[in-house]
Amino acid sequence: MWGAAAALDLPVRGRRRAALAAAVETGAAARADADAVEALLGQRVAERRAALGGYVAADGVFRGGLLVRSEATVASTLAQYPAGAVDFTAVLEALAGRQADEEAWLTALAGAWSVAIAEEEASLDPLPLPGAGGMTAPAGRSLAPSPRGGPAAASTPGAGGGGSTMSDM
């Protein structure tokens, strides 16, 4: 009697090991991606806090003195003009100075709004540049200053007293 035997090794264990190795690699890659997103999020939060701090400081400078002085200069020059103490060009220069100060203040205010909007959106995108256009206020909020008599704080719904300052954001 003759007999023949054949043996075949099925790679079941090899497939399981390969699948396990692939799953471990995928998990490591996912952890690395999560760590990268976490690091980027930390960087964006730090950028936004620093930018907002700068905008709040600039708002304090504008509201605490610069806009008040500009308005006082305009009022003084307008009072002196009818008496003949200053000529019309001095009045125009005072008005142009006030306009430039208000424009710079509104640019800083728009920058603060862009930071607030970026935080609301929970975006990982870098901050937009001030003055880049396309600035809109969130629903129910206003970017506009009050009518003549000086700029007012941007109004926020639900804030006691009707208005709030940038430091309330």
C-alpha positions, 0 to 999 in steps of 0.5 A: 500500500502506497499512501501520499499525504499533503499538508497545507498551512492556512494563514489564519493566524498571519491574517489576524496578526496583519489585521491587528498590526494594521489596527494598531497603526491606524490607532497610532495615526488617529492619536497623532492626528488628534494630538495635532488638532489639540496642539493647533487648537491650543495655538489658536486659543492663545492667538485669540486671547492675545489678539482680544487682549490687544483690542481691549487695550486699544479700546480703552485707549480710544475711549479713555482719552483719544476720542474724548480729546478729538471731540474736545478739539473739534468743539473748541475749534468750532467755538473759536471759528465764529469769533475769528480766532482760527481759520476754516482750515483749522476746523477742517483739520480738527474734523479730519483728526476726529474722523481718523481717530474714529476710523482707527477705533472702529477698525480695532472694534471690528478686529475684536468682533472678528476674534469674537466671531472666530470663537463663536464658530469654534474655527481652527482657521487663523484670525482674519486681518483687520480691515480685510472687509466682510465684517458682520456682527453676530445676530442681535449685535451692532458694530455701529457707534451711537449717533454723534456725541461720541462713540458708544459701546456695541450693544449686547442683548441681555446686558444690563443697562442697554450696552456693554463694552468690549471687555464684556465680550 
